């Protein structure tokens, strides 16, 4: 059970403001990162290529984890949502590199569509915050 305050992290995405959610929420122990896509949130642009989207999505996840003092190596659970199952294998090398240390429990779901038709992959992650003084 956690006792510390809840903190909210925003990426600056217009989606967060329009829908009313945070990119990430964290407390003493855990960081929950919302479904994150390959948008460049500063320009609200997105690449056409799924591998490029995957890389940008992982960068966005890492940026959401950082204010909580966590990183991709601290991820314990990840969910991949894709519009087309054939898009997943090209992303494997990028995902394998990003999670080489963490090796999180993972699930891949194929969905009928994401919030924007340009989105081809969305990633949701949960991480454990490193304990102060832990090596």
VOKOL-824783 format. One record per residue (C-alpha): residue number from 1; residue in one letter; x, y, z. Coordinates in Angstrom, 2 decimals. Example, Ala and Ser with C-alpha at 12.3 -4.5 7.8 and 13.67 -1.06 7.14 Angstrom:
<nodes>
    k  r     east    north       up
    1  A    12.30    -4.50     7.80
    2  S    13.67    -1.06     7.14
</nodes>
This chain:
<nodes>
    k  r     east    north       up
    1  X     0.00     0.00     0.00
    2  X     1.29     3.43    -0.89
    3  X     0.94     6.44     1.33
    4  X     2.55     9.26    -0.62
    5  X     0.81    11.88    -2.73
    6  X    -0.25    11.25    -6.28
    7  X     1.61    13.22    -8.96
    8  X     0.47    13.94   -12.51
    9  X     2.74    14.24   -15.56
   10  X     1.68    16.00   -18.75
   11  X     3.40    15.66   -22.11
   12  X     1.76    18.81   -23.42
   13  X    -0.37    16.77   -25.82
   14  X    -3.60    18.45   -26.81
   15  X    -5.29    15.07   -26.28
   16  X    -4.65    15.27   -22.52
   17  X    -6.36    18.62   -22.25
   18  X    -9.25    17.72   -24.55
   19  X   -10.01    14.36   -22.91
   20  X    -8.98    15.19   -19.33
   21  X    -6.20    12.75   -18.45
   22  X    -2.51    12.71   -17.53
   23  X     0.25    11.16   -19.60
   24  X     1.48     9.54   -16.40
   25  X     0.53     9.30   -12.75
   26  X     2.90     8.22   -10.01
   27  X     3.02     7.74    -6.27
   28  X     5.61     6.35    -3.85
   29  X     6.17     3.08    -5.71
   30  X     4.56     2.98    -9.12
   31  X     4.32     4.94   -12.36
   32  X     1.40     4.36   -14.71
   33  X     1.89     5.68   -18.24
   34  X    -1.24     6.17   -20.32
   35  X    -1.64     4.83   -23.81
   36  X     1.09     6.74   -25.62
   37  X     1.53     7.06   -29.36
   38  X     4.12     8.23   -31.85
   39  X     3.00    11.83   -31.99
   40  X     5.60    14.54   -31.60
   41  X     3.58    16.36   -28.96
   42  X     5.30    19.70   -29.60
   43  X     4.14    19.79   -33.23
   44  X     1.28    17.24   -33.04
   45  X     2.73    15.46   -36.08
   46  X     3.19    11.72   -36.53
   47  X     5.29     9.62   -38.93
   48  X     3.62     7.28   -41.40
   49  X     6.04     4.38   -40.74
   50  X     5.11     2.10   -37.82
   51  X     8.74     1.58   -36.77
   52  X     9.29     5.34   -36.62
   53  X     6.06     5.63   -34.62
   54  X     7.29     2.90   -32.27
   55  X    10.59     4.73   -31.63
   56  X     8.82     8.04   -30.97
   57  X     6.28     6.30   -28.75
   58  X     9.07     4.80   -26.64
   59  X    10.73     8.22   -26.40
   60  X     7.39     9.64   -25.22
   61  X     7.04     6.86   -22.63
   62  X    10.58     7.53   -21.38
   63  X     9.81    11.25   -21.10
   64  X     6.66    10.46   -19.09
   65  X     8.65     8.23   -16.71
   66  X    11.47    10.73   -16.14
   67  X     9.67    13.16   -13.76
   68  X     9.04    10.18   -11.46
   69  X    12.74     9.32   -11.46
   70  X    12.12     6.20   -13.55
   71  X    13.10     5.03   -17.01
   72  X    12.46     2.24   -19.47
   73  X    14.67    -0.09   -17.39
   74  X    12.11     0.22   -14.57
   75  X     9.09    -0.90   -16.64
   76  X     7.46    -4.05   -15.25
   77  X     4.37    -4.25   -17.49
   78  X     3.73    -3.08   -21.04
   79  X     0.76    -3.31   -23.38
   80  X     1.08    -2.81   -27.11
   81  X    -2.03    -1.86   -29.06
   82  X    -1.84    -2.10   -32.83
   83  X    -4.34    -1.63   -35.60
   84  X    -2.68    -4.31   -37.76
   85  X    -0.97    -7.41   -36.33
   86  X     1.46    -7.38   -39.28
   87  X     2.87    -4.09   -37.95
   88  X     4.13    -5.75   -34.77
   89  X     7.10    -7.87   -36.02
   90  X     8.89    -4.88   -37.64
   91  X     8.79    -3.18   -34.20
   92  X    10.37    -6.10   -32.34
   93  X    14.03    -4.98   -32.71
   94  X    13.16    -1.51   -31.38
   95  X    11.19    -2.97   -28.46
   96  X    13.87    -5.58   -27.71
   97  X    16.50    -2.82   -27.47
   98  X    14.30    -0.50   -25.38
   99  X    13.39    -3.21   -22.87
  100  X    16.59    -5.28   -22.91
  101  X    17.17    -4.67   -19.19
  102  X    13.57    -4.49   -17.94
  103  X    12.16    -7.45   -19.88
  104  X     8.64    -6.50   -18.72
  105  X     5.58    -8.68   -18.79
  106  X     3.92    -7.78   -22.08
  107  X     0.70    -8.14   -24.01
  108  X    -0.04    -7.24   -27.63
  109  X    -3.61    -6.43   -28.61
  110  X    -4.95    -5.84   -32.10
  111  X    -7.70    -3.26   -32.02
  112  X   -10.08    -2.06   -34.73
  113  X    -8.66     1.44   -34.62
  114  X    -7.01     4.01   -32.40
  115  X    -8.19     7.55   -31.62
  116  X    -6.60     8.97   -34.77
  117  X    -6.45     6.96   -38.01
  118  X    -2.77     7.91   -38.47
  119  X    -1.84     6.06   -35.26
  120  X    -0.52     2.54   -35.86
  121  X     0.85     1.66   -32.40
  122  X     0.04     2.72   -28.86
  123  X     1.99     1.69   -25.76
  124  X     0.83     1.64   -22.14
  125  X     3.40     0.98   -19.41
  126  X     3.68     0.48   -15.67
  127  X     6.99     0.97   -13.89
  128  X     8.28     0.59   -10.36
  129  X    10.08     3.68    -9.13
  130  X    13.65     3.01    -8.02
  131  X    14.02     3.14    -4.25
  132  X    16.31     5.87    -2.93
  133  X    19.76     4.46    -2.29
  134  X    19.07     1.27    -4.26
  135  X    21.80     0.22    -6.64
</nodes>
